[in-house]
Amino acid sequence: MPTDVTPGFVSNPRLDRGLAYGGDLRAILSLERAEEARAAVTGWEGYAPTPLRDLPAIAETLGIAQVLYKDEGKRFGLKSFKALGGAYAVDRLVAQTGKAGLTVACATDGNHGRSVAWGAQRAGIEAVIYVHETVSAGRAEAIRGFGATVVREGRTYDDSVRACTEAAAANGWQIVSDTSWPGYEDVPKDVMQGYALLAMEAEEQGARPSHVFVQGGVGGLAAGVLSHAWEKHGAERPILVVVEPENAACLLASARAGILTAVGGDLDTIMAGLACGEPSILAWRLLEQGADAFMTIADTAAGDAMRLLATRGVVGGESGVAGLAGLIKAARDPALRAALGLGSSSRVLCYGTEGATDPDVYRSIVGRSAEEVEP
């Protein structure tokens, strides 16, 4: 069993950095299918690589060489990296099955549902999006803005997943989920494959990180980022640290238990996009072998990171700053610095996965609007 270096941190006991990215893993995600996703997404109207921001003042404060922040705050106008996943999976479904009579459905904390709704609108099909009781009114209304039907059901994200699954079976809808479960794997592969484009863009923009801090949630983004680095760079890939909210740390719990593990409770966190209690089985197959470490952060750390970015003129949403908040926590803790090999020559890449996806919530935390921070 792993021994925590400090509370809320687990080095992956099953990591083997010499392990080749084998065929079983490539059956989930691969460079070949990542190139297919890139060819599709880069052909969409409005596509442009999102900025890779260098934050030297933050790096100096943390005693490391470089902090890079891949800023997804304006991706396709959806303000989130999720635009690359759900909408791509919708496109794939339409290409495979046609759009006659096709209705897509998913559960969401906000951003994935927005992407699926947008993808459905682009394809000219119907979308039904399930949200749980703590998803903000602003996020639900943004989904409706793309013509989707929004159903509010369930106390947590995982409750909404189950409700959506039952409704889809009863109504003949096609689920487009960013998580996977036994018997449902093909579409989530497409969703995660779209996420790999973030890593591809960052590398083409000059990122050569020694470390990557990436958000957890169900694990889809972390798996997408890991798959690209692992297959392309093998043992020379960056150290990858998965960051989760303290109250919704299903991936850390899985690493600690040595088996896919769900966490209960109300999963209450301001990092709404990461309020997930059950890992994706597909994502976990990659992360359990290839992620270097798992850690948690408090809600206060996310708020502090949002305000810190705002002083640099960068808008980062509550879930979007989790990787940066994890880096800040690790860099300021001698035990974590040592465990992760963080030092004066370290170059760290963080994925800023969302901007102000709910403007009212953003203002309440930062004290200024997104437009005031980043005109």
C-alpha positions in Angstrom: 0.0 0.0 0.0 1.3 3.5 -0.7 2.4 5.7 2.1 1.3 9.4 1.9 4.3 11.8 1.9 1.8 14.3 3.4 -2.0 14.3 3.8 -3.7 14.6 0.4 -0.8 13.2 -1.7 0.0 9.7 -3.0 2.9 8.7 -5.1 1.6 6.1 -7.6 2.8 2.7 -6.2 2.0 0.9 -9.5 4.0 3.3 -11.7 6.5 1.8 -14.0 8.1 4.6 -16.2 9.9 2.0 -18.2 6.6 0.3 -19.3 6.0 0.7 -23.0 2.7 2.2 -24.2 1.4 -1.2 -25.4 -1.4 -2.2 -27.7 -3.9 -2.5 -24.8 -3.4 1.1 -24.1 -3.4 2.2 -27.7 -6.8 0.5 -28.0 -8.1 3.2 -25.7 -6.1 6.2 -26.9 -3.4 6.5 -29.5 -1.3 9.1 -31.4 -2.9 7.8 -34.7 -6.4 8.6 -33.5 -5.3 11.8 -31.9 -4.2 12.9 -35.4 -7.6 12.0 -36.7 -9.2 14.1 -34.0 -6.9 17.0 -34.8 -7.7 16.8 -38.5 -11.4 17.1 -37.7 -11.3 19.8 -35.0 -8.9 22.1 -36.8 -11.3 22.1 -39.7 -14.1 23.5 -37.6 -15.0 27.2 -38.1 -13.4 29.3 -35.5 -10.6 26.9 -34.7 -7.4 28.5 -33.3 -4.8 27.1 -30.9 -5.4 28.5 -27.4 -2.6 30.6 -25.8 0.3 29.0 -23.9 1.0 31.7 -21.3 4.4 32.0 -19.7 4.1 33.2 -16.1 7.7 34.1 -15.0 6.7 36.0 -11.9 4.9 33.0 -10.5 7.7 30.7 -11.4 10.2 33.0 -9.5 8.0 33.1 -6.5 7.8 29.3 -6.5 11.5 28.8 -6.9 11.2 27.0 -10.3 12.4 27.8 -13.8 9.1 28.1 -15.6 5.4 28.0 -15.3 3.4 27.6 -18.5 -0.4 27.9 -18.4 -2.4 26.5 -21.4 -5.4 28.9 -21.3 -8.6 27.3 -22.6 -10.8 30.3 -21.5 -11.8 31.2 -25.1 -11.9 27.8 -26.9 -14.5 28.1 -29.6 -16.4 30.6 -27.5 -17.4 27.9 -25.0 -14.7 29.0 -22.5 -13.5 25.5 -21.8 -11.3 22.6 -23.2 -14.5 20.5 -23.2 -15.3 21.9 -26.6 -12.7 19.5 -28.0 -14.3 16.4 -26.5 -18.1 16.2 -26.5 -18.5 18.1 -29.8 -16.0 15.8 -31.5 -17.8 12.7 -30.2 -21.1 14.1 -31.6 -19.5 14.6 -35.0 -18.2 11.0 -34.9 -21.6 9.7 -34.0 -23.3 11.6 -36.8 -20.7 10.3 -39.3 -21.2 6.7 -38.2 -25.0 6.6 -37.8 -26.4 9.6 -39.7 -28.5 12.3 -37.9 -32.0 11.0 -38.8 -33.8 10.7 -35.5 -30.6 11.0 -33.5 -30.8 12.6 -30.1 -27.7 12.8 -27.9 -27.7 13.0 -24.1 -25.3 13.4 -21.3 -24.8 14.4 -17.7 -22.6 17.3 -16.8 -21.3 19.7 -14.2 -21.5 22.3 -16.9 -18.7 22.4 -19.5 -19.1 18.9 -21.1 -22.9 19.5 -21.5 -22.2 22.8 -23.1 -19.9 21.1 -25.6 -22.3 18.3 -26.4 -25.1 20.8 -26.8 -23.0 22.9 -29.1 -22.0 19.9 -31.1 -25.6 18.9 -31.5 -26.5 22.4 -32.6 -23.8 22.3 -35.2 -25.0 18.9 -36.5 -28.6 19.9 -36.5 -29.8 17.2 -34.0 -31.4 17.3 -30.6 -29.6 17.2 -27.2 -30.9 16.5 -23.7 -28.5 17.5 -20.9 -28.8 16.3 -17.3 -27.5 18.5 -14.5 -27.5 17.9 -10.8 -28.9 20.1 -8.1 -25.8 22.2 -7.4 -24.9 23.1 -11.0 -25.3 26.9 -11.1 -28.2 28.5 -12.9 -25.8 30.4 -15.1 -24.2 27.2 -16.4 -27.5 25.5 -17.0 -28.7 28.6 -19.0 -25.6 28.6 -21.1 -26.4 25.0 -22.1 -30.0 26.0 -23.0 -28.4 28.8 -25.2 -27.3 26.1 -27.6 -30.9 24.8 -28.0 -30.6 21.8 -25.7 -33.2 20.6 -23.3 -31.9 20.8 -19.7 -33.1 18.3 -17.1 -32.1 18.9 -13.4 -32.0 15.6 -11.6 -29.7 14.1 -9.0 -27.8 15.3 -5.9 -24.4 14.8 -7.5 -22.9 14.4 -10.9 -22.8 10.7 -10.6 -26.5 10.7 -9.7 -27.1 12.6 -12.9 -25.1 10.1 -14.9 -27.3 7.3 -13.7 -30.5 9.3 -14.4 -29.4 10.2 -17.9 -28.4 6.6 -18.6 -31.9 5.3 -17.6 -33.7 8.0 -19.6 -31.5 7.4 -22.7 -32.3 3.6 -22.6 -36.1 4.4 -22.3 -36.1 7.0 -25.1 -33.6 5.6 -27.5 -31.1 8.5 -27.1 -27.4 8.1 -27.7 -25.3 8.9 -24.6 -22.2 11.1 -25.2 -20.4 10.8 -21.9 -17.0 11.9 -20.8 -16.9 9.0 -18.4 -17.1 5.3 -19.0 -18.5 2.2 -17.3 -18.7 -1.5 -18.1 -20.3 -1.9 -21.5 -20.0 1.8 -22.4 -16.5 2.6 -23.8 -16.5 3.6 -27.5 -17.9 7.2 -27.2 -15.8 8.1 -24.2 -12.7 7.1 -26.2 -13.6 9.7 -28.8 -14.2 12.3 -26.1 -10.8 11.7 -24.5 -9.1 11.5 -27.8 -10.3 15.1 -28.5 -8.7 16.2 -25.3 -5.3 15.0 -26.5 -5.2 18.0 -28.8 -4.4 20.2 -25.8 -1.1 18.4 -25.3 -0.4 18.4 -29.1 -0.9 22.2 -29.3 1.2 22.9 -26.2 4.1 20.9 -27.5 3.9 22.6 -30.9 3.8 26.0 -29.0 7.2 25.1 -27.5 6.3 23.5 -24.2 9.0 21.2 -23.0 7.9 20.5 -19.4 9.6 18.5 -16.8 6.3 18.3 -14.9 2.6 18.5 -15.8 -0.1 19.3 -13.2 -3.5 18.4 -14.6 -7.0 18.3 -13.2 -8.7 15.0 -12.2 -12.5 14.8 -12.3 -13.3 11.4 -13.8 -9.8 11.3 -15.3 -10.5 11.9 -19.0 -8.3 15.0 -19.5 -5.5 13.5 -17.5 -5.6 10.3 -19.5 -5.7 12.2 -22.8 -2.6 14.3 -21.8 -0.8 11.2 -20.4 -1.5 9.1 -23.5 0.1 11.6 -25.8 3.2 12.0 -23.7 3.6 8.3 -22.9 3.3 7.0 -26.4 5.4 9.8 -27.9 8.1 10.1 -25.3 8.0 6.9 -23.3 10.1 7.0 -20.1 11.3 10.5 -21.0 7.8 12.0 -20.6 7.2 14.7 -18.0 6.2 13.8 -14.4 2.4 13.9 -14.3 0.6 14.9 -11.2 -3.2 14.6 -11.1 -5.0 17.3 -8.9 -8.4 16.9 -7.4 -10.6 18.7 -4.9 -10.4 17.5 -1.3 -14.1 16.6 -1.3 -14.1 14.7 -4.6 -10.8 12.8 -4.9 -11.9 9.5 -6.5 -8.6 9.1 -8.4 -6.4 9.6 -5.3 -8.7 7.2 -3.4 -8.3 4.6 -6.3 -4.5 5.1 -6.2 -4.4 4.6 -2.4 -6.7 1.5 -2.5 -5.0 -0.1 -5.6 -8.4 -0.6 -7.3 -11.0 1.6 -9.0 -12.7 3.4 -6.0 -15.7 5.7 -5.8 -16.0 8.3 -3.0 -19.3 9.3 -1.5 -20.7 12.3 0.2 -22.1 15.5 -1.3 -18.8 16.2 -3.3 -19.3 19.9 -2.4 -16.6 22.0 -4.0 -16.3 25.3 -5.8 -14.5 23.4 -8.5 -17.8 22.3 -10.0 -16.3 20.6 -13.1 -14.2 18.3 -10.8 -17.0 17.3 -8.5 -17.0 13.6 -9.5 -17.1 10.7 -7.2 -16.6 7.8 -9.6 -13.6 7.5 -12.0 -13.9 6.6 -15.7 -12.8 3.0 -16.0 -11.0 3.8 -19.3 -9.2 6.8 -17.9 -8.2 4.8 -14.8 -6.6 2.0 -16.9 -4.0 4.6 -18.2 -3.6 6.6 -15.0 -3.1 3.6 -12.7 0.0 2.6 -14.7 1.3 6.0 -16.0 0.5 8.9 -13.6 3.3 9.7 -11.2 1.2 11.1 -8.3 -2.2 12.2 -7.1 -2.9 15.1 -4.8 -5.8 17.2 -3.5 -6.3 20.9 -3.0 -8.7 22.9 -0.8 -11.3 25.2 -2.3 -9.4 28.1 -0.8 -6.4 27.1 -2.9 -8.5 27.3 -6.1 -9.8 30.7 -5.1 -6.3 32.0 -4.3 -5.0 30.7 -7.7 -7.9 32.5 -9.5 -7.0 35.8 -7.9 -3.3 35.3 -8.5 -3.9 34.8 -12.2 -6.1 37.8 -12.2 -3.2 39.9 -11.1 -1.4 38.7 -14.2 -4.3 39.6 -16.4 -5.4 36.0 -16.9 -9.0 34.7 -16.3 -9.1 31.3 -14.8 -12.3 29.6 -13.7 -12.7 27.6 -10.5 -12.0 24.2 -12.1 -9.6 25.6 -14.6 -7.0 26.7 -12.0 -6.8 23.3 -10.2 -3.5 22.3 -11.8 -1.9 25.6 -11.0 -3.2 25.5 -7.4 -1.8 22.0 -7.1 1.6 23.3 -8.3 1.6 26.1 -5.8 0.8 23.8 -2.9 3.5 21.3 -4.0 6.2 24.0 -4.6 5.6 25.5 -1.1 5.8 22.2 0.7 9.4 20.8 1.2 8.2 17.2 1.4 6.2 17.5 -1.8 9.0 19.3 -3.6 11.3 16.4 -2.7 8.8 13.7 -3.7 8.2 15.3 -7.1 11.7 16.4 -7.8 10.6 20.1 -8.1 13.6 22.3 -8.1 15.1 25.5 -9.6 15.4 23.9 -13.0 11.9 22.5 -13.2 9.6 23.6 -16.1 5.9 23.1 -15.2 2.9 23.0 -17.6 -0.5 23.5 -16.1 -3.8 23.2 -18.1 -6.1 26.2 -17.5 -9.2 24.2 -18.5 -11.8 26.9 -18.2 -12.4 30.6 -18.1 -15.3 32.4 -16.4 -17.9 29.8 -17.4 -20.3 31.3 -14.8 -19.5 35.1 -14.8 -21.4 35.7 -11.5 -19.5 33.0 -9.7 -16.2 34.3 -11.1 -16.9 37.8 -9.9 -17.9 36.6 -6.4 -14.5 34.8 -6.0 -12.2 37.3 -7.7 -13.9 40.5 -6.9 -13.8 41.7 -10.5 -15.5 40.6 -13.7 -13.7 38.6 -16.4 -13.9 41.6 -18.7 -12.2 43.8 -16.1 -9.4 41.2 -15.6 -8.8 40.5 -19.3 -10.3 43.3 -21.4 
